[in-house]
């Protein structure tokens, strides 16, 4: 089955090509996004180079001891975090909540000395370091089920549980301090001036008021919280926890340490966030990037900025003004739709590098080789992409650190979404306006074509006659040209039809006199005695004249009838009585054919001219007689159907040829076999009957009778004519 598409449907299909415009625009914006991303990475490299330039040739900013190490050791080389909140020395972890997760565990694996292994009392501690202001803060959470404090007024500081703090001074000298308390509470450390005691003589020491702290016993051991001025600290630091279970004997049973606190060379390095580097980064904090400065071991020396706000794009007033100028359609419909279609910038993502002390990335290792590098990574929650760049920091020809800059692509994504929104707004407006204009244009064309079609259909009536002309269009386009062509064509057809309509009357008038002259001459000639041969020719001539006269008579009848119908007068007519009387008359006239009248209705009245109506029946009955089988009945049935009187005239006999039901009602159409040369048929009988039916606002249809044979198959058996007239009165 073929699909029929109207003009509007075809235009709709054509306008669907507009949908390729958003796709093309989207691809162009994506190309622009990639270009902006490359530009952002190059900008990040430029930023890291600028920061690195400010740090070149400044060895004092870096831990020179760590610089010469091939690698740092976890637990030995220490890191002090930048504390966000003030620390109150009370032996509690309340002020260290942000740093608790970053603490380092030390247990028997880091033991320098272990006299005996007590499985019931494993010794361990967790250590946290931090800096705030001009102080280094430390917190040790010790697990020891048998803590031992110094006896009151004891001169020995090392016969009990105590903490050794060893550090290098700014002059790179070893300095050792001991924390040994008699009870919970505030303490000052003691500076050790010699080697540890031999249990016979107390260790030489003096109180160091600059190192302050708080000792607090807990359910599992005790906490040691302290602080010391950064001015005392060089580049190395270590802790050693000495524990014993019997203070009377004074034998140390376990030493767990970050490093050997008796040897300067054995101490681990300590990374303290550099205030100088922080100041330099703060001066560059308007880069909209998160900046890191790491040493050659990728330990963080300083950081600046917040990656959640580092979009790489500065907000501008123009964007804010555009957002405030958005209309209701944009806010209520388009913006929510775009939010569903486009991935939105999201600053609420998980940052795995938050608070880290070491950046372990391949591109940073490559930057340590001396060349700037860039990288990109997707956040663990896959909400955004982070771009990063790294540039080396040189002291002489040696790389001592790396500057890392990071930004998210949220800024580019926001710009992309703004560009896509503006582009799609324009495309939607173009599509809507373009489609509307196309539909209006198509509707105009379709309306004009339908109007032209309607005029063409109504210009010819059901009989094929020209009833009205087509109004020519003044438009200069193709439809206007078609309208004028159809107008000229209908005009010519109308003139031709008028000629054909007047032709029978003209022929009848023009041929009447010659035929009468020939007929009278032949009659006079027949009165003169002729031989047999001449008499035969005279008779044949008279027969031809009679046939020609009959033709003229039939043509005149059709012409006169059409003229008479224009002046006819209709009156209420009872069909039941009229048909009954007519059938009786037909039965008397055509005795060799039985006539059957079936009246299945009440009295039916129609508005009709009795003479014309009877003439119509005569034509149909004559036609039925000519085509019916000898002595076969002709039935006339009257019934009522939907306020219409239905008359069915049926005869048995030959069936109609296919596709001839409609054509038989036209003028000069006949399907008779010409057996009798004396009878001439012009096919005007049914045409006259049709004219009379239409005059009475009725319809006429001719169809074959359908009957079943012995095998139950349908076969044609004769013809029936169906007449339908509107009822004007319905009474018993």
Beta strands, then each sheet from edge to edge (+ up, - down):
strand 1: 78-82
strand 2: 104-106
strand 3: 111-114
strand 4: 124-132
strand 5: 135-143
strand 6: 162-168
strand 7: 174-179
strand 8: 185-192
strand 9: 205-217
strand 10: 221-229
strand 11: 236-243
strand 12: 254-257
strand 13: 268-272
strand 14: 290-295
strand 15: 300-304
strand 16: 373-378
strand 17: 385-395
strand 18: 398-408
strand 19: 571-574
strand 20: 595-599
strand 21: 603-608
strand 22: 634-641
strand 23: 644-651
strand 24: 699-708
strand 25: 714-731
sheet 1: 2+ 4- 1- 13- 11+ 6- 7+ 8- 9+ 10- 5+
sheet 2: 2+ 4- 1- 13- 11+ 12- 3+
sheet 3: 15+ 14- 18+ 17- 16+
sheet 4: 19+ 21- 25+ 23- 22+ 20+
sheet 5: 19+ 21- 25+ 24-
end
